[in-house]
């Protein structure tokens, strides 16, 4: 708001200086010719300059003349959003502009000059007061001739460059040229590469005494000076330094700019405490008294590494006699502590953004005093307690997000009754935290006074019934009721609201019934109904759903053959991930050939259904697939070799528990991004391809895109579900097939492999001797094969190994010991390997038996001599130990007089205490005997 007001004020000054450009006088002929030459050089595909015809150039589009002299004083050729791509000017900017000698306003922004350089002659247009070349797709450096425009008040070069040519070194700019622009009031160089000016940028701009607005966002600046070189920036009211790489604390001088009303230091890698900008409490109070802090209307410090508490800062800001602060954004930092009660004294506050920090405690009751507050974002903190009823006094609220915390208590309609303007409401707990007791208890008779567009209620008790108070919310775009303990069917009135949704998320409830096909969705929308009891056939929405998650429900019947046609967004290329998850349902029939129309699908998960038949060849069209999970079905036939050729970017290939037969295609070895290969529990035969050691994603450090997805992987003898860390799992499972031949030695090249399961096959030969190279291996299962030979000694070096099974083979020799194998002492690991010996099984190796039962003769003499030698060493060691122990204590007491006195003083006190205890016990015993004697004499 502050920036726009300042810009409007500057524009007004420019217009005033030009003498009111309303046309009364005739157009000057030479200037008309200059404009026609300019038009001739420009590319104008949409004919925006078609009005540049006729005698009076002052009536042409974008041209304004002085009402006194008729001279052209303003030329606005800015391209507007409504003009579209074809509406952008291109071509060459003619030198004829120099004929417009009275031109003081030039705007060529938002065009496409296709990498041509900014004309140097613009620096000769000495009357210019306003120059805007932003986003015009120029290239090269800013011409230093612009520094000759001594009358220039407003300069906007924001992202003036062509992105295709700006990366070269020729586009690095300095700031030496601005020193002569003494009239400057507005300078915007956002996105301009000023990296070579990092050391002196502040000194350069501080030479501009009239500067009131400075935008240096995303300029590659690496230095934020700790002190101000001069005090010339007294007029500065707007300062934007966001998205730079300062890596420093907040300097004190920033809060000493007395006229500063807008400060943006977001995305700057700032660290330390906010209070580091104030050496002590006195400086904070001093800044408040002089008004440096009290003038601030907008303070943005988000997306940094700031830590500490904000209590003292809020106390000072709220203590201003007339605090001006309207927008406070400290989100995405490491700030902590509680929100102080004094925050309720920031009466002009309109937006409070504190999300993604580590704040604790509850929302202070004083929050109700912020009668102007429109935005409140406290999500993803560690806050707890109840949401105060004073929350309901914020009748100007438009957006509230307090999700992902640990709220408790009861939220009723009294918290919401006065929020007449609210559009976005998000109240949820962190699903990973246990024992959260937030209850949403809103009367079914209550009619909200607002119309929501976004509603999120999660990890709290909304149910058991679907919330009736939503029955008049017919403007919803996003509805999230996840983990909300809602059961039963969704009422008919909800389907009749005729919503057009961006997102519908009802996951992890106990909802049942059928889902109608009448739902409408906006472009690139998502549907999450995972973890319910919905039944019937798969719903088909003739809308633009691009993420469909119906996992863990009771849907049945076949997959519709026209799924791609009915849901076109699943077949059209978009920038978002296209995801279909229908796992854990009761779907049946064959996979329709129309699945090939889902050409841009990335995640396809159909596991644990009753699907059957061979894979359709049209699946080859899905070349963007990263996750293909068809496990737990009855698919049959050979595993297609074309999977590797047509889906080269696969991360996960999971065909577990099907009826596939034939051999494992060697082409799978070319899948360089594959990190989960699960072909277990099929009828596969033949040998394991030796080239599996070429799966490079399992042979190097993880460089995969960090994605989330639902999948189960058999590790450590059990099936585990993975979601947020699925991208970290490296696993090969070929178990329970009919594979034969050797265990390929190349598998030992997969140095980051975490789980290898080749059990229940017909493998022969030896365990690879260099298996110790699998340094990240946690699970190794080679059981129920016909492997022979010794267990490699290198297996003891597998320090991450925590699950091992070599049972039911023909292994022989001594079981290796040492390192991790010491902890794996369960004899069942080696069961039914008759020729194995040594711990932990009971069968002893020949050498072990002789050691336990030594024979007579010379060997016995040698053993007796050895025993005698050991006894001598035993007594010698005991004597040395006694001497060292005795003199270590007594010698210290002899040498150190203070220690000796303290020691004997402690001994005397201990003796006195023991004597006292004995005396008391003896006295008590005598007293009891005396009492007993008296009682007997009386009787």
Residue pairs with C-beta under 8 A, 6 or more apart in sequence:
1 297
1 298
1 326
1 327
2 237
2 238
2 261
2 262
2 297
2 298
3 213
3 238
3 240
3 262
6 186
6 212
6 213
6 237
6 238
7 154
7 186
7 213
10 130
10 153
10 154
10 185
10 186
10 212
10 213
11 130
11 154
13 129
13 153
13 185
14 104
14 105
14 129
14 130
14 153
14 154
15 21
17 104
17 129
18 64
18 66
18 73
18 74
18 104
18 105
18 129
19 66
19 67
19 68
19 69
19 73
20 66
20 67
21 64
21 65
21 66
21 67
21 73
21 74
22 64
22 67
23 56
23 58
23 59
23 64
23 65
23 67
23 70
24 67
24 68
25 58
25 65
25 66
25 67
25 68
25 69
25 70
26 56
26 58
26 70
27 55
27 56
27 57
27 58
27 65
27 70
27 72
28 70
28 71
28 72
30 99
31 57
31 71
31 72
31 99
31 100
32 55
32 57
33 96
33 99
34 94
34 96
34 97
34 98
34 99
34 100
35 52
35 57
35 60
35 63
35 72
35 75
35 96
35 100
36 52
37 94
37 96
38 93
38 94
38 96
38 97
39 49
39 52
40 94
41 91
41 92
41 93
41 94
42 49
42 89
42 90
42 91
42 92
42 93
43 89
43 90
43 91
44 89
45 86
45 87
45 90
46 83
46 84
46 86
46 87
48 61
48 83
48 87
48 89
49 60
49 61
49 62
51 59
51 60
51 61
52 60
52 61
53 60
54 60
57 63
57 65
57 72
58 64
58 65
58 70
58 72
62 75
62 76
62 77
62 78
63 72
63 74
63 75
64 72
64 73
64 74
64 75
64 76
64 105
65 71
65 72
65 73
65 74
66 73
66 102
69 102
71 100
71 101
71 102
72 100
72 102
72 103
73 102
73 103
73 104
73 105
74 103
74 104
74 105
75 97
75 100
75 103
75 105
75 106
75 107
76 105
76 107
77 89
77 107
77 108
77 111
78 107
78 108
78 109
78 110
78 111
78 132
79 87
79 88
79 89
79 109
79 110
79 111
80 87
80 110
85 112
88 110
88 111
88 112
89 108
89 111
89 112
89 113
90 111
90 112
90 113
90 114
91 113
92 116
93 108
93 113
93 116
93 119
95 119
95 121
97 103
97 106
97 119
97 121
97 122
97 125
98 121
98 124
98 125
100 125
101 127
102 127
103 125
103 127
103 128
104 127
104 128
104 129
104 130
104 151
105 128
105 129
105 130
106 122
106 125
106 128
106 130
106 131
106 132
107 130
107 131
107 132
108 132
108 133
108 136
109 132
109 133
109 134
109 135
109 136
109 156
110 134
110 135
110 136
111 135
111 136
111 137
112 136
112 137
113 136
113 137
113 138
113 162
114 137
114 162
115 137
115 138
115 139
115 162
115 164
115 165
116 138
116 139
117 138
117 139
117 140
117 143
118 133
118 138
118 140
118 142
118 143
118 146
118 160
119 143
120 143
120 145
121 145
122 128
122 131
122 143
122 145
122 146
122 149
123 143
123 144
123 145
123 146
123 147
123 148
123 149
124 145
124 148
125 149
126 148
126 149
126 150
126 151
127 151
128 149
128 151
128 152
129 151
129 152
129 153
129 154
129 183
130 152
130 153
130 154
131 146
131 149
131 152
131 154
131 155
131 156
132 154
132 155
132 156
133 156
133 157
133 160
134 156
134 157
134 158
134 159
134 160
134 188
135 158
135 159
135 160
136 160
137 161
137 162
138 160
138 161
138 162
139 161
139 162
139 165
139 166
139 171
140 170
140 171
141 170
141 171
141 172
141 173
142 157
142 160
142 173
142 177
142 192
144 176
144 177
145 177
146 152
146 155
146 177
147 176
147 177
147 178
147 179
147 180
147 181
148 180
149 155
149 181
150 180
150 181
150 182
150 183
151 183
152 181
152 183
152 184
153 183
153 184
153 185
153 186
154 185
154 186
155 181
155 184
155 186
155 187
155 188
156 186
156 188
157 188
157 189
157 192
158 188
158 189
158 190
158 191
158 192
158 215
159 190
159 191
159 192
160 192
161 171
161 191
161 192
165 171
166 193
171 193
172 193
172 194
172 195
172 196
173 189
173 192
173 193
173 194
173 196
173 197
174 194
174 196
174 197
175 194
175 197
175 200
175 201
175 204
175 205
176 204
178 184
178 187
178 204
178 205
178 207
178 208
179 204
179 207
181 208
182 208
182 209
182 210
183 210
184 208
184 210
184 211
185 210
185 211
185 212
185 213
185 235
186 212
186 213
187 205
187 208
187 211
187 213
187 214
187 215
188 213
188 215
189 215
189 216
189 219
190 215
190 216
190 217
190 218
190 219
190 240
191 217
191 218
191 219
192 219
193 219
193 220
194 201
194 216
194 219
194 220
194 221
195 219
195 220
195 221
195 222
197 204
197 221
198 220
198 221
198 222
198 223
199 223
201 216
201 219
201 221
201 223
202 225
202 228
202 229
203 229
203 230
205 211
205 214
205 233
206 228
206 229
206 230
206 232
206 233
207 230
207 232
208 232
209 232
209 234
209 235
210 235
211 233
211 235
211 236
212 235
212 236
212 237
212 238
212 259
213 236
213 237
213 238
214 236
214 238
214 239
214 240
215 238
215 240
216 240
216 241
216 244
217 240
217 241
217 242
217 243
217 244
217 264
218 242
218 243
218 244
219 244
220 244
220 245
221 241
221 244
221 245
221 246
222 244
222 245
222 246
222 247
223 246
223 248
224 241
224 244
224 246
224 248
224 251
224 268
225 251
225 253
226 248
226 251
226 252
226 253
227 251
227 252
227 253
228 253
228 256
233 257
234 257
234 258
234 259
235 259
236 257
236 259
236 260
237 259
237 260
237 261
237 262
238 260
238 261
238 262
239 254
239 257
239 260
239 262
239 263
239 264
240 262
240 264
241 264
241 265
241 268
242 264
242 265
242 266
242 267
242 268
242 300
243 266
243 267
243 268
244 267
244 268
245 268
245 269
246 268
246 269
246 270
247 269
247 270
247 271
248 270
248 271
249 270
249 271
249 272
249 273
249 276
249 277
250 265
250 270
250 272
250 274
250 276
250 277
250 301
250 306
251 277
252 277
252 278
252 279
252 283
254 260
254 263
254 265
254 277
255 277
255 278
255 287
255 292
255 293
256 287
256 292
257 292
258 290
258 291
258 292
258 295
259 295
260 292
260 295
260 296
261 295
261 296
261 297
261 298
261 324
262 296
262 297
262 298
263 296
263 298
263 299
263 300
264 298
264 300
265 300
265 301
265 304
266 300
266 301
266 302
266 303
266 304
266 329
267 302
267 303
267 304
268 303
268 304
269 304
269 305
270 301
270 304
270 305
270 306
271 304
271 305
271 306
271 307
272 306
272 307
272 308
273 306
273 307
273 308
273 309
274 301
274 306
274 308
274 310
274 313
274 330
274 335
275 284
275 308
275 312
275 313
278 284
278 287
281 312
284 293
284 312
284 313
284 316
285 316
287 293
287 316
288 294
288 316
288 319
288 320
291 320
293 316
293 317
293 320
294 317
294 320
294 321
294 322
294 323
294 324
295 324
296 317
296 324
296 325
297 324
297 325
297 326
297 327
298 325
298 326
298 327
299 325
299 327
299 328
299 329
300 327
300 329
301 329
301 330
301 333
302 329
302 330
302 331
302 332
302 333
302 353
303 331
303 332
303 333
304 332
304 333
305 333
305 334
306 330
306 333
306 334
306 335
307 333
307 334
307 335
307 336
308 335
308 336
308 337
309 335
309 336
309 337
309 338
310 330
310 335
310 337
310 339
310 340
311 337
311 338
311 340
311 342
314 339
314 340
314 342
314 343
314 346
315 340
315 342
317 323
317 325
317 346
318 342
318 343
318 344
318 345
318 346
319 342
319 345
323 345
323 346
323 347
323 348
324 348
325 346
325 348
325 349
326 348
326 349
326 350
326 351
326 372
327 349
327 350
327 351
328 346
328 349
328 351
328 352
328 353
328 354
329 351
329 353
330 353
330 354
330 357
331 353
331 354
331 355
331 356
331 357
331 377
332 355
332 356
332 357
333 356
333 357
334 357
334 358
335 354
335 357
335 358
335 359
336 357
336 358
336 359
336 360
337 359
337 360
337 361
338 359
338 360
338 361
338 362
339 354
339 359
339 361
339 363
339 364
340 364
341 364
341 365
341 366
342 366
343 352
343 364
343 366
343 367
343 370
344 364
344 365
344 366
344 367
344 368
344 369
344 370
345 366
345 369
346 370
347 369
347 370
347 371
347 372
348 372
349 370
349 372
349 373
350 372
350 373
350 374
350 375
351 373
351 374
351 375
351 376
352 370
352 373
352 375
352 376
352 377
353 375
353 377
354 377
354 378
354 381
355 377
355 378
355 379
355 380
355 381
355 401
356 379
356 380
356 381
357 380
357 381
358 381
358 382
359 378
359 381
359 382
359 383
360 381
360 382
360 383
360 384
361 383
361 384
361 385
362 383
362 384
362 385
362 386
362 387
362 388
363 378
363 383
363 385
363 387
363 388
363 391
363 402
364 388
365 388
365 390
366 390
367 373
367 376
367 388
367 390
367 391
367 394
368 388
368 390
368 391
368 392
368 393
368 394
369 390
369 393
370 394
371 393
371 394
371 395
371 396
372 396
373 394
373 396
373 397
374 396
374 397
374 398
374 399
374 421
375 397
375 398
375 399
375 400
376 394
376 397
376 399
376 400
376 401
376 402
377 399
377 400
377 401
378 401
378 402
378 405
379 401
379 402
379 403
379 404
379 405
379 426
380 403
380 404
380 405
381 404
381 405
382 405
382 406
383 402
383 405
383 406
383 407
384 405
384 406
384 407
384 408
385 407
385 408
385 409
386 407
386 408
386 409
386 410
387 402
387 407
387 409
387 411
387 415
387 427
389 414
389 415
391 415
392 414
392 415
392 416
392 417
392 418
392 419
393 418
394 418
394 419
395 418
395 419
395 420
395 421
396 421
397 419
397 421
397 422
398 421
398 422
398 423
398 424
399 422
399 423
399 424
399 454
400 422
400 424
400 425
400 426
400 427
401 424
401 426
401 456
402 426
402 427
403 426
403 427
403 428
403 429
403 456
403 458
404 428
404 429
404 430
405 429
405 430
406 429
406 430
406 433
406 436
407 427
407 429
407 436
407 438
407 460
408 436
408 437
408 438
409 437
409 438
409 439
410 439
410 441
411 427
411 438
411 439
411 440
411 441
411 442
412 441
412 442
412 443
413 442
413 443
413 446
413 448
413 469
416 422
416 425
416 442
416 448
416 450
417 449
418 449
419 425
419 449
419 450
420 449
420 450
421 450
422 450
422 452
423 450
423 451
423 452
423 453
423 454
424 452
424 453
424 454
425 452
425 454
425 455
425 456
426 454
426 455
426 456
426 480
427 438
427 440
427 456
427 457
427 460
428 456
428 457
428 458
428 459
428 460
428 480
428 482
429 436
429 438
429 458
429 459
429 460
430 436
430 459
431 458
431 459
431 482
431 483
436 459
436 460
437 461
438 459
438 460
438 461
439 460
439 461
440 457
440 460
440 461
440 462
440 467
440 484
442 467
442 469
443 469
444 465
444 468
444 469
446 469
447 469
447 472
448 469
448 472
448 473
451 472
451 473
451 474
451 475
452 473
452 475
452 476
453 475
453 476
453 477
453 478
454 476
454 477
454 478
455 470
455 473
455 476
455 478
455 479
455 480
455 481
456 478
456 480
456 482
457 467
457 480
457 481
457 484
458 480
458 481
458 482
458 483
458 484
459 482
459 483
459 484
460 483
460 484
461 484
461 485
462 481
462 484
462 485
462 486
463 484
463 485
463 486
463 487
463 509
463 510
464 485
464 486
464 487
464 488
465 486
465 487
465 488
466 486
466 488
466 489
466 490
466 491
466 494
466 511
467 481
467 486
468 491
470 476
470 494
471 491
471 493
471 494
471 497
473 497
474 497
474 498
474 499
476 497
476 499
476 501
477 499
477 500
477 501
477 502
477 503
477 522
478 501
478 502
478 503
479 499
479 501
479 503
479 504
479 505
479 506
480 503
480 505
481 505
481 506
481 509
482 505
482 506
482 507
482 508
482 509
482 528
483 507
483 508
483 509
484 509
485 509
485 510
486 506
486 509
486 510
486 511
487 509
487 510
487 511
487 512
488 510
488 511
488 512
489 511
489 512
489 513
490 511
490 513
495 516
495 518
495 519
498 520
499 519
499 520
500 520
500 521
500 522
501 519
501 520
501 521
501 522
501 525
502 521
502 522
502 525
502 526
503 525
503 526
503 527
503 528
504 519
504 521
504 525
504 526
504 527
504 528
504 529
505 526
505 527
505 528
506 528
506 529
506 532
507 528
507 529
507 530
507 531
507 532
507 549
508 530
508 531
508 532
509 531
509 532
510 532
510 533
511 529
511 532
511 533
511 534
512 532
512 533
512 534
512 535
513 534
513 535
513 536
514 534
514 535
514 536
515 529
515 534
515 536
515 539
516 539
517 539
517 540
517 541
517 542
519 539
519 541
519 543
520 541
520 543
521 527
521 541
521 543
521 544
521 545
522 543
522 544
523 544
523 569
524 544
524 546
524 569
524 574
524 576
525 543
525 544
525 545
525 546
525 547
525 569
526 545
526 546
526 547
526 548
526 549
526 579
527 541
527 545
527 547
527 548
527 549
527 550
528 547
528 549
529 549
529 550
529 553
530 549
530 550
530 551
530 552
530 553
530 581
530 710
531 551
531 552
531 553
532 552
532 553
533 553
533 554
534 550
534 553
534 554
534 555
535 553
535 554
535 555
535 556
536 555
536 556
536 557
537 555
537 556
537 557
537 560
538 550
538 555
538 557
538 559
538 560
538 563
538 582
538 587
540 560
540 562
540 563
540 566
540 567
541 566
541 567
542 566
542 567
543 567
543 569
544 568
544 569
545 567
545 569
545 570
546 569
546 570
546 574
546 576
546 577
546 578
546 579
547 576
547 577
547 578
547 579
548 567
548 570
548 579
548 580
548 581
548 582
549 579
549 581
550 581
550 582
550 585
551 581
551 582
551 583
551 584
551 585
551 605
551 710
552 583
552 584
552 585
553 584
553 585
554 585
554 586
555 582
555 585
555 586
555 587
556 585
556 586
556 587
556 588
557 587
557 588
557 589
558 587
558 588
558 589
558 590
558 592
559 582
559 587
559 589
559 591
559 592
559 595
559 606
559 611
560 566
560 592
560 594
561 592
561 593
561 594
562 594
563 570
563 592
563 594
563 595
563 597
563 598
564 570
564 571
564 594
564 595
564 597
564 598
565 594
565 597
569 578
570 578
570 580
570 598
570 600
570 601
571 597
571 598
571 599
571 600
572 600
573 599
573 600
574 600
577 602
577 603
577 707
578 598
578 600
578 601
578 602
578 603
578 624
579 601
579 602
579 603
580 598
580 601
580 603
580 604
580 605
581 603
581 605
581 710
582 605
582 606
582 609
583 605
583 606
583 607
583 608
583 609
583 629
583 632
583 710
584 607
584 608
584 609
585 608
585 609
586 609
586 610
587 606
587 609
587 610
587 611
588 609
588 610
588 611
588 612
589 611
589 612
589 613
590 611
590 612
590 613
590 614
590 616
591 606
591 611
591 613
591 615
591 616
591 619
591 630
591 635
592 616
593 616
593 617
593 618
594 618
595 604
595 616
595 618
595 619
595 622
596 616
596 617
596 618
596 619
596 620
596 621
596 622
597 618
597 621
598 604
598 621
598 622
599 621
599 622
599 623
599 624
600 624
601 622
601 624
601 625
602 624
602 625
602 626
602 627
603 625
603 626
603 627
603 709
604 622
604 625
604 627
604 628
604 629
605 627
605 629
605 709
605 710
605 711
606 629
606 630
606 633
607 629
607 630
607 631
607 632
607 633
607 654
607 656
607 712
608 631
608 632
608 633
609 632
609 633
610 633
610 634
611 630
611 633
611 634
611 635
612 633
612 634
612 635
612 636
613 635
613 636
613 637
614 635
614 636
614 637
615 630
615 635
615 637
615 640
617 640
617 642
619 640
619 646
620 640
620 642
620 646
621 646
622 646
622 647
623 646
623 647
623 648
624 649
625 647
625 649
625 650
626 649
626 650
626 651
626 652
626 673
626 707
627 650
627 651
627 652
627 709
627 711
628 643
628 647
628 650
628 652
628 653
628 654
629 652
629 654
629 711
630 654
630 655
630 658
631 654
631 655
631 656
631 657
631 658
631 678
632 656
632 657
632 658
633 657
633 658
634 658
634 659
635 655
635 658
635 659
635 660
636 658
636 659
636 660
636 661
637 660
637 661
637 662
638 660
638 661
638 662
638 663
638 665
639 655
639 660
639 662
639 664
639 665
639 668
639 679
639 684
640 665
641 665
641 667
642 667
643 650
643 653
643 665
643 667
643 668
644 650
644 665
644 667
644 668
644 669
644 670
644 671
645 667
645 670
647 671
648 670
648 671
648 672
648 673
649 673
650 671
650 673
650 674
651 673
651 674
651 675
651 676
651 697
651 704
651 707
651 727
652 674
652 675
652 676
652 709
652 711
652 726
653 668
653 671
653 674
653 676
653 677
653 678
653 679
654 676
654 678
654 711
655 678
655 679
655 682
656 678
656 679
656 680
656 681
656 682
656 733
657 680
657 681
657 682
658 681
658 682
659 682
659 683
660 679
660 682
660 683
660 684
661 682
661 683
661 684
661 685
662 684
662 685
662 686
663 684
663 685
663 686
663 687
664 679
664 684
664 686
664 688
664 689
664 734
664 739
665 689
666 689
666 691
668 674
668 677
668 689
668 692
669 689
669 691
669 692
669 694
669 695
670 694
671 695
672 695
672 696
672 697
673 697
673 704
674 695
674 697
674 698
675 695
675 697
675 698
675 704
675 727
675 729
675 730
675 731
676 711
676 713
676 729
676 730
676 731
677 692
677 695
677 731
677 732
677 733
677 734
678 713
678 714
678 731
678 732
678 733
679 733
679 734
679 737
680 714
680 733
680 734
680 735
680 736
680 737
680 757
681 735
681 736
681 737
682 736
682 737
683 737
683 738
684 734
684 737
684 738
684 739
685 737
685 738
685 739
685 740
686 739
686 740
686 741
687 739
687 740
687 741
687 742
688 734
688 739
688 741
688 743
688 744
688 758
688 763
689 744
690 744
690 745
690 746
691 746
692 732
692 744
692 746
692 747
692 750
693 699
693 744
693 745
693 746
693 747
693 748
693 749
693 750
694 746
694 749
695 750
697 704
697 730
698 730
698 732
698 750
698 751
698 752
698 753
699 749
699 750
699 751
699 752
700 751
700 752
701 752
702 727
702 728
702 752
704 727
705 727
706 727
707 726
707 727
708 723
708 724
708 726
708 727
709 723
709 726
710 721
710 722
710 723
710 726
711 721
711 722
711 726
712 719
712 720
712 721
712 722
713 719
713 720
713 722
713 729
713 731
713 733
713 755
714 720
714 731
714 733
714 735
714 755
714 757
715 729
715 731
715 754
715 755
715 778
715 779
715 803
716 755
716 778
716 779
716 802
716 803
717 779
717 781
717 803
717 805
722 729
729 754
729 755
730 750
730 752
730 753
730 754
730 755
730 776
731 753
731 754
731 755
731 756
731 757
732 747
732 750
732 753
732 755
732 756
732 757
733 755
733 757
734 757
734 758
734 761
735 757
735 758
735 759
735 760
735 761
735 781
736 759
736 760
736 761
737 760
737 761
738 761
738 762
739 758
739 761
739 762
739 763
740 761
740 762
740 763
740 764
741 763
741 764
741 765
742 763
742 764
742 765
742 766
743 758
743 763
743 765
743 766
743 767
743 768
743 782
743 787
744 768
745 768
745 770
747 753
747 756
747 768
747 774
748 768
748 770
748 771
748 773
748 774
749 773
750 774
751 773
751 774
751 775
751 776
752 776
753 774
753 776
753 777
754 776
754 777
754 778
754 779
754 800
755 777
755 778
755 779
756 774
756 777
756 779
756 780
756 781
757 779
757 780
757 781
758 781
758 782
758 785
759 781
759 782
759 783
759 784
759 785
759 805
760 783
760 784
760 785
761 784
761 785
762 785
762 786
763 782
763 785
763 786
763 787
764 785
764 786
764 787
764 788
765 787
765 788
765 789
766 787
766 788
766 789
766 790
767 782
767 787
767 789
767 791
767 792
767 795
767 811
768 792
769 792
769 794
770 792
770 794
771 780
771 792
771 794
771 795
771 798
772 792
772 794
772 795
772 796
772 797
772 798
773 794
774 780
774 798
775 797
775 798
775 799
775 800
776 800
777 798
777 800
777 801
778 800
778 801
778 802
778 803
779 801
779 802
779 803
780 798
780 801
780 803
780 804
780 805
781 803
781 804
781 805
782 805
782 806
782 809
783 805
783 806
783 807
783 808
783 809
784 807
784 808
784 809
785 808
785 809
786 809
786 810
787 806
787 809
787 810
787 811
788 809
788 810
788 811
788 812
789 811
789 812
789 813
790 811
790 812
790 813
790 814
791 806
791 811
791 813
791 815
791 816
791 836
792 816
793 816
795 801
795 816
795 821
796 816
796 817
796 818
796 819
796 820
796 821
797 819
797 820
798 819
798 820
799 819
799 820
800 820
801 820
801 821
801 824
802 820
802 823
802 824
804 821
804 824
804 829
805 829
806 829
806 830
806 833
807 828
807 829
807 830
807 831
807 832
807 833
808 831
808 832
808 833
809 832
809 833
810 833
810 834
810 835
811 830
811 833
811 835
811 836
812 833
812 835
812 836
813 835
813 836
813 837
814 836
814 837
814 838
814 845
815 821
815 830
815 836
815 837
815 838
815 839
815 840
815 841
817 838
817 839
825 839
825 840
826 840
827 840
827 841
827 842
829 840
830 836
830 840
830 841
836 843
837 843
837 844
837 845
837 846
837 848
838 844
838 845
838 848
844 852
854 860
854 863
892 899
893 899
893 900
893 903
894 900
